[in-house]
Amino acid sequence: MKTKVLFHMALLLIFGNCATTKTHPPILKDYTLGEKWIWKWERVVEGEVRAQGEDMQEVVNYRGTLGLWNGVDTVQISNTLHQEQSDTPFRNWPLQVGKKWKYESEWENNEGTTGKTSQDVEITAFEELHVVAGTFKAYQIEYKGIVTNSRGFKGEMTDIWWYSPELKTYIKHVNDDGYGLYTNELISYSKAD
């Protein structure tokens, strides 16, 4: 009898740890004034760094509520959180390993080029990932598909994003458009002082 009880308890512990983790989107109260993220990015073509820089976001006071400031513009966090989810979203909440969906987006860049992205998406893992800013649990989300633009470009594109629920954002992004590799990695995260 004692052996049966121990066996069943062991099974419960094993399968209990295999339970699927689900992550819902962050809410406004998850953000703290002064919280700040900094990413370093670079574009490499044929082994040569063609462009590089840093992006940042900081939680600031904005119009009586919290906003995200990127060094140039500020947007209310509540506006980014309460967007109606499309049938082909960039992120399909709740996040869960094995989940699949279709992502489509029509866009225009700062040079006036318009385009469309159409990718099949799958959450392939929830894993620890080490980036310059530290080690964090993150969902690995793979996007594979086609991008077209008004300049006549059409090609395959693969994006891999690592989204950290703890940090409420991505910690790494790798984009391969067949011509070069774009990498963006979190190099600093700080909470309010």
C-alpha positions as CSV (number, residue, x, y, z in Angstrom):
1,M,0.0,0.0,0.0
2,K,2.8,2.4,1.0
3,T,4.6,1.7,-2.4
4,K,1.4,2.4,-4.3
5,V,0.9,5.8,-2.5
6,L,4.5,6.8,-3.2
7,F,4.2,5.7,-6.8
8,H,1.1,7.8,-7.3
9,M,2.6,10.8,-5.6
10,A,5.7,10.5,-7.8
11,L,3.5,10.4,-10.9
12,L,1.5,13.4,-9.6
13,L,4.8,15.4,-9.1
14,I,6.2,14.4,-12.5
15,F,3.0,15.2,-14.5
16,G,2.2,18.2,-12.4
17,N,5.5,19.8,-13.6
18,C,4.7,18.9,-17.2
19,A,1.5,21.1,-17.0
20,T,1.4,23.6,-19.8
21,T,2.3,27.1,-18.8
22,K,0.0,29.8,-20.2
23,T,0.9,33.5,-20.1
24,H,-1.7,36.3,-20.4
25,P,-0.8,39.8,-21.6
26,P,0.6,42.2,-19.1
27,I,-1.8,44.7,-17.6
28,L,-1.1,48.4,-16.6
29,K,-0.4,47.7,-13.0
30,D,2.5,45.3,-14.0
31,Y,4.5,48.4,-15.2
32,T,6.5,50.6,-12.8
33,L,7.5,54.2,-13.2
34,G,11.2,54.3,-14.1
35,E,11.3,50.8,-15.5
36,K,13.7,50.8,-18.5
37,W,14.8,48.4,-21.3
38,I,17.7,48.9,-23.7
39,W,18.3,46.7,-26.8
40,K,21.3,46.6,-29.1
41,W,20.7,45.8,-32.7
42,E,22.7,45.1,-35.8
43,R,22.2,44.2,-39.4
44,V,24.8,41.9,-41.0
45,V,25.0,41.3,-44.7
46,E,27.6,38.9,-46.2
47,G,29.5,38.9,-42.8
48,E,29.8,42.7,-42.7
49,V,27.9,44.9,-40.1
50,R,26.0,47.3,-42.3
51,A,24.0,49.0,-39.5
52,Q,23.9,49.0,-35.7
53,G,22.4,51.0,-32.9
54,E,20.4,50.9,-29.7
55,D,16.7,51.2,-28.9
56,M,15.2,51.9,-25.5
57,Q,11.9,52.1,-23.7
58,E,11.3,53.7,-20.4
59,V,8.1,53.9,-18.3
60,V,7.3,57.6,-17.7
61,N,4.4,59.7,-16.5
62,Y,2.3,60.7,-19.5
63,R,-1.0,62.5,-19.5
64,G,-1.9,61.4,-16.0
65,T,-1.0,57.8,-16.5
66,L,1.9,55.6,-17.4
67,G,3.5,55.8,-20.9
68,L,6.4,54.2,-22.8
69,W,9.0,56.7,-24.0
70,N,11.4,55.5,-26.7
71,G,13.7,58.5,-26.7
72,V,11.5,60.4,-29.3
73,D,7.9,59.6,-28.8
74,T,5.7,58.5,-25.9
75,V,2.6,56.3,-26.1
76,Q,0.2,55.5,-23.3
77,I,0.7,52.0,-22.1
78,S,-3.0,51.5,-21.7
79,N,-3.4,52.2,-25.5
80,T,-1.0,49.5,-26.3
81,L,-2.6,47.0,-24.0
82,H,-6.2,47.5,-24.9
83,Q,-6.0,47.1,-28.7
84,E,-8.6,44.9,-30.3
85,Q,-6.9,41.6,-31.3
86,S,-7.2,41.0,-35.1
87,D,-7.8,37.6,-36.7
88,T,-4.1,37.5,-37.7
89,P,-2.3,39.0,-34.7
90,F,1.4,39.5,-34.0
91,R,1.0,37.8,-30.6
92,N,-2.0,35.5,-29.9
93,W,-2.7,35.6,-26.2
94,P,-2.5,33.6,-24.0
95,L,0.9,32.4,-25.0
96,Q,1.4,28.6,-24.7
97,V,4.0,26.2,-26.1
98,G,2.6,24.5,-29.2
99,K,0.1,27.2,-30.1
100,K,0.0,28.1,-33.8
101,W,-1.6,30.9,-35.8
102,K,-1.3,33.1,-38.9
103,Y,0.2,36.6,-38.6
104,E,-0.5,39.2,-41.4
105,S,0.4,42.9,-41.4
106,E,0.3,45.7,-43.9
107,W,2.8,48.4,-43.2
108,E,4.7,51.4,-44.4
109,N,8.3,52.3,-43.5
110,N,9.7,55.7,-42.9
111,E,10.9,55.9,-46.5
112,G,7.3,55.5,-47.8
113,T,7.7,51.9,-49.0
114,T,4.5,49.9,-48.3
115,G,4.4,46.2,-47.9
116,K,2.7,43.1,-46.5
117,T,4.0,40.4,-44.2
118,S,2.3,37.0,-44.0
119,Q,3.8,34.4,-41.7
120,D,2.8,31.1,-40.0
121,V,3.6,31.3,-36.3
122,E,4.4,28.7,-33.7
123,I,5.4,28.9,-30.0
124,T,8.1,26.3,-30.0
125,A,9.5,26.5,-26.4
126,F,9.4,28.1,-23.0
127,E,13.1,28.2,-22.0
128,E,15.8,30.0,-20.1
129,L,17.7,32.3,-22.5
130,H,20.9,34.2,-21.6
131,V,21.2,37.7,-23.1
132,V,23.6,40.5,-22.2
133,A,21.0,41.8,-19.7
134,G,20.8,38.5,-17.8
135,T,19.1,35.1,-18.0
136,F,15.3,35.0,-18.3
137,K,12.5,32.5,-19.0
138,A,11.1,33.3,-22.4
139,Y,8.8,31.9,-25.0
140,Q,10.5,31.1,-28.3
141,I,8.1,32.2,-31.0
142,E,8.9,31.4,-34.7
143,Y,7.4,33.3,-37.6
144,K,8.0,31.9,-41.1
145,G,6.5,33.2,-44.3
146,I,6.6,35.8,-47.1
147,V,7.2,39.6,-47.2
148,T,6.3,41.7,-50.3
149,N,6.7,45.5,-50.8
150,S,5.9,48.2,-53.3
151,R,9.4,48.2,-54.7
152,G,8.8,44.7,-56.2
153,F,10.5,42.7,-53.5
154,K,9.1,39.3,-52.6
155,G,10.9,36.9,-50.4
156,E,10.9,34.4,-47.6
157,M,11.4,35.8,-44.1
158,T,12.0,34.0,-40.8
159,D,11.7,35.8,-37.4
160,I,12.4,34.3,-34.1
161,W,11.3,36.3,-31.0
162,W,12.0,35.4,-27.4
163,Y,9.3,37.0,-25.2
164,S,9.9,37.2,-21.4
165,P,6.7,37.4,-19.3
166,E,8.8,38.6,-16.4
167,L,10.0,41.6,-18.4
168,K,6.7,42.1,-20.3
169,T,8.6,42.3,-23.7
170,Y,11.0,40.5,-26.0
171,I,14.5,39.9,-24.9
172,K,15.9,38.8,-28.3
173,H,14.8,38.9,-32.0
174,V,16.6,37.4,-35.0
175,N,15.3,38.2,-38.5
176,D,16.6,36.4,-41.6
177,D,15.3,37.8,-44.9
178,G,17.6,35.8,-47.1
179,Y,19.9,38.8,-47.7
180,G,21.2,39.4,-44.2
181,L,20.7,38.8,-40.5
182,Y,19.1,41.3,-38.2
183,T,19.7,40.7,-34.5
184,N,18.2,42.6,-31.6
185,E,19.1,41.7,-28.0
186,L,18.3,43.2,-24.6
187,I,21.5,44.6,-23.1
188,S,20.0,46.3,-20.0
189,Y,16.9,46.1,-17.9
190,S,16.3,48.2,-14.8
191,K,13.4,48.7,-12.4
192,A,12.5,52.0,-10.8
193,D,15.1,53.3,-8.4
